[in-house]
Amino acid sequence: MLLVYLLGFAPAVMLLTLALALYLTVIELRDMEPRPHFLWWSWWLLLVFMTHFIGYLFLRAYSVYRRWHAARPG
């Protein structure tokens, strides 16, 4: 997002990748079991909006950890 501050505008490619990251975030949250509370949805969406793909990568890591932990016996 530093590029936006330096240029004074957001390039179209950056806006498209942000929209893609937000879309993938919604898909990932929708597939989580049990479904997260709406505050978690807003928290993750805001994190991805502010940090772009780094926030999405954190969401993916959290999702993989939850699935791995749920699949463990005991």
VOKE-78321 format. One record per atom (N, C-alpha, C, CB): x, y, z; residue in three letters; atom name. Coordinates in nm, 4 decimals. Glycine has a CB too. Layout:
REM VOKE-78321
ATOM     east    north       up   r  a
ATOM        X        Y        Z Ala CA
...
//
This chain:
REM VOKE-78321
ATOM     east    north       up   r  a
ATOM   0.0813  -0.1189   0.0000 Met  N
ATOM   0.0000   0.0000   0.0000 Met CA
ATOM   0.0863   0.1262   0.0000 Met  C
ATOM  -0.0928  -0.0007   0.1196 Met CB
ATOM   0.2151   0.1086   0.0215 Leu  N
ATOM   0.3061   0.2227   0.0160 Leu CA
ATOM   0.3071   0.2832  -0.1235 Leu  C
ATOM   0.4480   0.1809   0.0568 Leu CB
ATOM   0.2918   0.1992  -0.2251 Leu  N
ATOM   0.2897   0.2472  -0.3631 Leu CA
ATOM   0.1742   0.3439  -0.3863 Leu  C
ATOM   0.2798   0.1296  -0.4599 Leu CB
ATOM   0.0617   0.3188  -0.3238 Val  N
ATOM  -0.0543   0.4077  -0.3378 Val CA
ATOM  -0.0215   0.5463  -0.2806 Val  C
ATOM  -0.1788   0.3474  -0.2660 Val CB
ATOM   0.0448   0.5499  -0.1665 Tyr  N
ATOM   0.0808   0.6783  -0.1060 Tyr CA
ATOM   0.1845   0.7526  -0.1887 Tyr  C
ATOM   0.1333   0.6571   0.0351 Tyr CB
ATOM   0.2788   0.6806  -0.2473 Leu  N
ATOM   0.3818   0.7459  -0.3275 Leu CA
ATOM   0.3274   0.7993  -0.4594 Leu  C
ATOM   0.4949   0.6494  -0.3544 Leu CB
ATOM   0.2416   0.7208  -0.5243 Leu  N
ATOM   0.1871   0.7621  -0.6537 Leu CA
ATOM   0.0675   0.8558  -0.6411 Leu  C
ATOM   0.1471   0.6406  -0.7331 Leu CB
ATOM  -0.0052   0.8442  -0.5351 Gly  N
ATOM  -0.1252   0.9251  -0.5191 Gly CA
ATOM  -0.2493   0.8601  -0.5763 Gly  C
ATOM  -0.1055   1.0577  -0.5829 Gly CB
ATOM  -0.2330   0.7438  -0.6395 Phe  N
ATOM  -0.3464   0.6691  -0.6932 Phe CA
ATOM  -0.3113   0.5208  -0.6891 Phe  C
ATOM  -0.3817   0.7150  -0.8392 Phe CB
ATOM  -0.4130   0.4385  -0.7030 Ala  N
ATOM  -0.3914   0.2934  -0.7000 Ala CA
ATOM  -0.3939   0.2397  -0.8426 Ala  C
ATOM  -0.4993   0.2222  -0.6123 Ala CB
ATOM  -0.2877   0.1727  -0.8867 Pro  N
ATOM  -0.2892   0.1121  -1.0197 Pro CA
ATOM  -0.3993   0.0063  -1.0299 Pro  C
ATOM  -0.1521   0.0495  -1.0516 Pro CB
ATOM  -0.4487  -0.0128  -1.1497 Ala  N
ATOM  -0.5587  -0.1070  -1.1720 Ala CA
ATOM  -0.5205  -0.2486  -1.1320 Ala  C
ATOM  -0.6015  -0.1046  -1.3182 Ala CB
ATOM  -0.3962  -0.2882  -1.1559 Val  N
ATOM  -0.3524  -0.4231  -1.1213 Val CA
ATOM  -0.3594  -0.4440  -0.9691 Val  C
ATOM  -0.2083  -0.4481  -1.1731 Val CB
ATOM  -0.3218  -0.3416  -0.8932 Met  N
ATOM  -0.3258  -0.3532  -0.7478 Met CA
ATOM  -0.4698  -0.3661  -0.6979 Met  C
ATOM  -0.2578  -0.2321  -0.6828 Met CB
ATOM  -0.5596  -0.2918  -0.7572 Leu  N
ATOM  -0.7005  -0.3019  -0.7174 Leu CA
ATOM  -0.7582  -0.4388  -0.7524 Leu  C
ATOM  -0.7833  -0.1915  -0.7848 Leu CB
ATOM  -0.7199  -0.4925  -0.8679 Leu  N
ATOM  -0.7683  -0.6249  -0.9065 Leu CA
ATOM  -0.7142  -0.7334  -0.8144 Leu  C
ATOM  -0.7295  -0.6553  -1.0506 Leu CB
ATOM  -0.5874  -0.7249  -0.7784 Thr  N
ATOM  -0.5329  -0.8260  -0.6876 Thr CA
ATOM  -0.5935  -0.8139  -0.5483 Thr  C
ATOM  -0.3807  -0.8138  -0.6794 Thr CB
ATOM  -0.6245  -0.6919  -0.5045 Leu  N
ATOM  -0.6911  -0.6747  -0.3755 Leu CA
ATOM  -0.8306  -0.7353  -0.3794 Leu  C
ATOM  -0.6986  -0.5259  -0.3376 Leu CB
ATOM  -0.9031  -0.7119  -0.4883 Ala  N
ATOM  -1.0362  -0.7708  -0.5022 Ala CA
ATOM  -1.0274  -0.9235  -0.5035 Ala  C
ATOM  -1.1047  -0.7200  -0.6308 Ala CB
ATOM  -0.9260  -0.9782  -0.5694 Leu  N
ATOM  -0.9069  -1.1231  -0.5721 Leu CA
ATOM  -0.8752  -1.1771  -0.4327 Leu  C
ATOM  -0.7946  -1.1603  -0.6697 Leu CB
ATOM  -0.7903  -1.1075  -0.3590 Ala  N
ATOM  -0.7564  -1.1516  -0.2232 Ala CA
ATOM  -0.8798  -1.1480  -0.1325 Ala  C
ATOM  -0.6443  -1.0632  -0.1641 Ala CB
ATOM  -0.9631  -1.0452  -0.1448 Leu  N
ATOM  -1.0848  -1.0376  -0.0635 Leu CA
ATOM  -1.1829  -1.1480  -0.1017 Leu  C
ATOM  -1.1514  -0.9002  -0.0793 Leu CB
ATOM  -1.1939  -1.1761  -0.2313 Tyr  N
ATOM  -1.2817  -1.2843  -0.2770 Tyr CA
ATOM  -1.2347  -1.4185  -0.2212 Tyr  C
ATOM  -1.2860  -1.2892  -0.4314 Tyr CB
ATOM  -1.1041  -1.4453  -0.2290 Leu  N
ATOM  -1.0508  -1.5704  -0.1764 Leu CA
ATOM  -1.0676  -1.5792  -0.0246 Leu  C
ATOM  -0.9035  -1.5846  -0.2137 Leu CB
ATOM  -1.0627  -1.4661   0.0429 Thr  N
ATOM  -1.0852  -1.4641   0.1869 Thr CA
ATOM  -1.2283  -1.5057   0.2202 Thr  C
ATOM  -1.0559  -1.3247   0.2435 Thr CB
ATOM  -1.3236  -1.4533   0.1456 Val  N
ATOM  -1.4645  -1.4904   0.1669 Val CA
ATOM  -1.4839  -1.6390   0.1420 Val  C
ATOM  -1.5578  -1.4082   0.0748 Val CB
ATOM  -1.4237  -1.6917   0.0350 Ile  N
ATOM  -1.4352  -1.8349   0.0048 Ile CA
ATOM  -1.3758  -1.9180   0.1181 Ile  C
ATOM  -1.3646  -1.8684  -0.1287 Ile CB
ATOM  -1.2594  -1.8772   0.1671 Glu  N
ATOM  -1.1926  -1.9522   0.2749 Glu CA
ATOM  -1.2754  -1.9485   0.4033 Glu  C
ATOM  -1.0514  -1.8947   0.3014 Glu CB
ATOM  -1.3300  -1.8324   0.4385 Leu  N
ATOM  -1.4098  -1.8215   0.5605 Leu CA
ATOM  -1.5400  -1.8999   0.5497 Leu  C
ATOM  -1.4399  -1.6752   0.5908 Leu CB
ATOM  -1.5966  -1.9030   0.4305 Arg  N
ATOM  -1.7219  -1.9742   0.4100 Arg CA
ATOM  -1.7045  -2.1246   0.4284 Arg  C
ATOM  -1.7770  -1.9448   0.2714 Arg CB
ATOM  -1.5852  -2.1767   0.3961 Asp  N
ATOM  -1.5607  -2.3203   0.4046 Asp CA
ATOM  -1.5156  -2.3662   0.5427 Asp  C
ATOM  -1.4577  -2.3595   0.3037 Asp CB
ATOM  -1.4878  -2.2732   0.6342 Met  N
ATOM  -1.4431  -2.3124   0.7680 Met CA
ATOM  -1.5585  -2.3768   0.8456 Met  C
ATOM  -1.3880  -2.1896   0.8451 Met CB
ATOM  -1.5242  -2.4790   0.9211 Glu  N
ATOM  -1.6216  -2.5458   1.0078 Glu CA
ATOM  -1.5704  -2.5435   1.1494 Glu  C
ATOM  -1.6483  -2.6912   0.9619 Glu CB
ATOM  -1.6426  -2.5035   1.2487 Pro  N
ATOM  -1.7698  -2.4322   1.2401 Pro CA
ATOM  -1.7492  -2.2921   1.1835 Pro  C
ATOM  -1.8366  -2.4244   1.3781 Pro CB
ATOM  -1.8552  -2.2390   1.1259 Arg  N
ATOM  -1.8459  -2.1078   1.0617 Arg CA
ATOM  -1.8134  -2.0018   1.1657 Arg  C
ATOM  -1.9774  -2.0727   0.9881 Arg CB
ATOM  -1.7174  -1.9154   1.1330 Pro  N
ATOM  -1.6781  -1.8106   1.2280 Pro CA
ATOM  -1.7899  -1.7075   1.2497 Pro  C
ATOM  -1.5515  -1.7400   1.1784 Pro CB
ATOM  -1.7873  -1.6450   1.3647 His  N
ATOM  -1.8796  -1.5377   1.3988 His CA
ATOM  -1.8559  -1.4198   1.3044 His  C
ATOM  -1.8623  -1.4944   1.5475 His CB
ATOM  -1.9556  -1.3345   1.2838 Phe  N
ATOM  -1.9414  -1.2243   1.1888 Phe CA
ATOM  -1.8293  -1.1287   1.2280 Phe  C
ATOM  -2.0719  -1.1481   1.1778 Phe CB
ATOM  -1.7956  -1.1203   1.3575 Leu  N
ATOM  -1.6835  -1.0355   1.3972 Leu CA
ATOM  -1.5509  -1.0913   1.3462 Leu  C
ATOM  -1.6791  -1.0211   1.5494 Leu CB
ATOM  -1.5395  -1.2255   1.3446 Trp  N
ATOM  -1.4204  -1.2863   1.2862 Trp CA
ATOM  -1.4154  -1.2591   1.1376 Trp  C
ATOM  -1.4175  -1.4370   1.3126 Trp CB
ATOM  -1.5287  -1.2643   1.0696 Trp  N
ATOM  -1.5330  -1.2339   0.9263 Trp CA
ATOM  -1.4831  -1.0920   0.9018 Trp  C
ATOM  -1.6767  -1.2511   0.8705 Trp CB
ATOM  -1.5353  -0.9986   0.9782 Ser  N
ATOM  -1.4949  -0.8593   0.9566 Ser CA
ATOM  -1.3478  -0.8393   0.9918 Ser  C
ATOM  -1.5827  -0.7640   1.0399 Ser CB
ATOM  -1.2993  -0.9080   1.0976 Trp  N
ATOM  -1.1588  -0.8949   1.1347 Trp CA
ATOM  -1.0685  -0.9456   1.0236 Trp  C
ATOM  -1.1303  -0.9706   1.2642 Trp CB
ATOM  -1.0974  -1.0640   0.9700 Trp  N
ATOM  -1.0141  -1.1192   0.8638 Trp CA
ATOM  -1.0230  -1.0355   0.7369 Trp  C
ATOM  -1.0547  -1.2628   0.8343 Trp CB
ATOM  -1.1432  -0.9899   0.7013 Leu  N
ATOM  -1.1566  -0.9071   0.5813 Leu CA
ATOM  -1.0803  -0.7754   0.5954 Leu  C
ATOM  -1.3043  -0.8789   0.5525 Leu CB
ATOM  -1.0868  -0.7142   0.7126 Leu  N
ATOM  -1.0110  -0.5904   0.7334 Leu CA
ATOM  -0.8606  -0.6155   0.7314 Leu  C
ATOM  -1.0509  -0.5257   0.8659 Leu CB
ATOM  -0.8171  -0.7266   0.7892 Leu  N
ATOM  -0.6743  -0.7593   0.7866 Leu CA
ATOM  -0.6258  -0.7768   0.6429 Leu  C
ATOM  -0.6465  -0.8874   0.8682 Leu CB
ATOM  -0.7015  -0.8495   0.5624 Val  N
ATOM  -0.6629  -0.8692   0.4228 Val CA
ATOM  -0.6704  -0.7373   0.3468 Val  C
ATOM  -0.7530  -0.9750   0.3559 Val CB
ATOM  -0.7702  -0.6560   0.3736 Phe  N
ATOM  -0.7816  -0.5269   0.3053 Phe CA
ATOM  -0.6620  -0.4375   0.3371 Phe  C
ATOM  -0.9123  -0.4563   0.3452 Phe CB
ATOM  -0.6177  -0.4378   0.4616 Met  N
ATOM  -0.5080  -0.3490   0.5010 Met CA
ATOM  -0.3710  -0.4031   0.4623 Met  C
ATOM  -0.5122  -0.3254   0.6499 Met CB
ATOM  -0.3544  -0.5362   0.4620 Thr  N
ATOM  -0.2220  -0.5917   0.4370 Thr CA
ATOM  -0.2109  -0.6650   0.3043 Thr  C
ATOM  -0.1849  -0.6844   0.5476 Thr CB
ATOM  -0.3202  -0.6720   0.2297 His  N
ATOM  -0.3225  -0.7334   0.0976 His CA
ATOM  -0.2955  -0.8819   0.1076 His  C
ATOM  -0.2207  -0.6673   0.0054 His CB
ATOM  -0.2056  -0.9375   0.0291 Phe  N
ATOM  -0.1859  -1.0821   0.0252 Phe CA
ATOM  -0.1150  -1.1367   0.1478 Phe  C
ATOM  -0.1086  -1.1191  -0.0968 Phe CB
ATOM  -0.0424  -1.0550   0.2199 Ile  N
ATOM   0.0211  -1.1031   0.3433 Ile CA
ATOM  -0.0866  -1.1452   0.4439 Ile  C
ATOM   0.1134  -0.9928   0.4047 Ile CB
ATOM  -0.1918  -1.0647   0.4561 Gly  N
ATOM  -0.3033  -1.1007   0.5436 Gly CA
ATOM  -0.3735  -1.2264   0.4964 Gly  C
ATOM  -0.4027  -0.9868   0.5518 Gly CB
ATOM  -0.3861  -1.2427   0.3638 Tyr  N
ATOM  -0.4483  -1.3638   0.3108 Tyr CA
ATOM  -0.3633  -1.4868   0.3413 Tyr  C
ATOM  -0.4700  -1.3508   0.1595 Tyr CB
ATOM  -0.2319  -1.4718   0.3336 Leu  N
ATOM  -0.1438  -1.5840   0.3663 Leu CA
ATOM  -0.1564  -1.6224   0.5134 Leu  C
ATOM   0.0020  -1.5490   0.3332 Leu CB
ATOM  -0.1726  -1.5237   0.6016 Phe  N
ATOM  -0.1965  -1.5533   0.7432 Phe CA
ATOM  -0.3276  -1.6292   0.7612 Phe  C
ATOM  -0.1987  -1.4235   0.8258 Phe CB
ATOM  -0.4304  -1.5901   0.6880 Leu  N
ATOM  -0.5589  -1.6606   0.6955 Leu CA
ATOM  -0.5429  -1.8043   0.6489 Leu  C
ATOM  -0.6660  -1.5886   0.6109 Leu CB
ATOM  -0.4698  -1.8265   0.5400 Arg  N
ATOM  -0.4481  -1.9622   0.4897 Arg CA
ATOM  -0.3743  -2.0466   0.5935 Arg  C
ATOM  -0.3688  -1.9589   0.3572 Arg CB
ATOM  -0.2723  -1.9887   0.6551 Ala  N
ATOM  -0.1971  -2.0617   0.7571 Ala CA
ATOM  -0.2870  -2.0962   0.8755 Ala  C
ATOM  -0.0759  -1.9792   0.8044 Ala CB
ATOM  -0.3705  -2.0025   0.9185 Tyr  N
ATOM  -0.4636  -2.0266   1.0290 Tyr CA
ATOM  -0.5633  -2.1366   0.9919 Tyr  C
ATOM  -0.5388  -1.8965   1.0662 Tyr CB
ATOM  -0.6123  -2.1338   0.8693 Ser  N
ATOM  -0.7085  -2.2334   0.8238 Ser CA
ATOM  -0.6456  -2.3726   0.8185 Ser  C
ATOM  -0.7634  -2.1950   0.6862 Ser CB
ATOM  -0.5239  -2.3812   0.7683 Val  N
ATOM  -0.4550  -2.5103   0.7630 Val CA
ATOM  -0.4299  -2.5618   0.9040 Val  C
ATOM  -0.3217  -2.4985   0.6855 Val CB
ATOM  -0.3907  -2.4743   0.9952 Tyr  N
ATOM  -0.3685  -2.5149   1.1342 Tyr CA
ATOM  -0.4973  -2.5687   1.1968 Tyr  C
ATOM  -0.3151  -2.3965   1.2167 Tyr CB
ATOM  -0.6104  -2.4995   1.1732 Arg  N
ATOM  -0.7380  -2.5463   1.2286 Arg CA
ATOM  -0.7753  -2.6826   1.1740 Arg  C
ATOM  -0.8492  -2.4467   1.1984 Arg CB
ATOM  -0.7577  -2.7022   1.0423 Arg  N
ATOM  -0.7918  -2.8314   0.9823 Arg CA
ATOM  -0.7004  -2.9410   1.0348 Arg  C
ATOM  -0.7826  -2.8240   0.8292 Arg CB
ATOM  -0.5718  -2.9118   1.0469 Trp  N
ATOM  -0.4760  -3.0101   1.0966 Trp CA
ATOM  -0.5056  -3.0454   1.2415 Trp  C
ATOM  -0.3328  -2.9573   1.0831 Trp CB
ATOM  -0.5376  -2.9450   1.3200 His  N
ATOM  -0.5663  -2.9687   1.4620 His CA
ATOM  -0.6969  -3.0462   1.4787 His  C
ATOM  -0.5738  -2.8349   1.5388 His CB
ATOM  -0.7959  -3.0198   1.3946 Ala  N
ATOM  -0.9243  -3.0904   1.4038 Ala CA
ATOM  -0.9108  -3.2361   1.3598 Ala  C
ATOM  -1.0305  -3.0194   1.3182 Ala CB
ATOM  -0.8171  -3.2646   1.2707 Ala  N
ATOM  -0.8015  -3.4001   1.2186 Ala CA
ATOM  -0.7193  -3.4883   1.3113 Ala  C
ATOM  -0.7370  -3.3959   1.0821 Ala CB
ATOM  -0.6520  -3.4302   1.4078 Arg  N
ATOM  -0.5695  -3.5083   1.5005 Arg CA
ATOM  -0.6591  -3.5888   1.5928 Arg  C
ATOM  -0.4756  -3.4163   1.5827 Arg CB
ATOM  -0.6232  -3.7142   1.6152 Pro  N
ATOM  -0.7045  -3.7950   1.7071 Pro CA
ATOM  -0.6810  -3.7533   1.8519 Pro  C
ATOM  -0.6729  -3.9447   1.6896 Pro CB
ATOM  -0.7857  -3.7627   1.9294 Gly  N
ATOM  -0.7732  -3.7381   2.0729 Gly CA
ATOM  -0.8004  -3.6039   2.1093 Gly  C
ATOM  -0.6446  -3.7712   2.1210 Gly CB
//
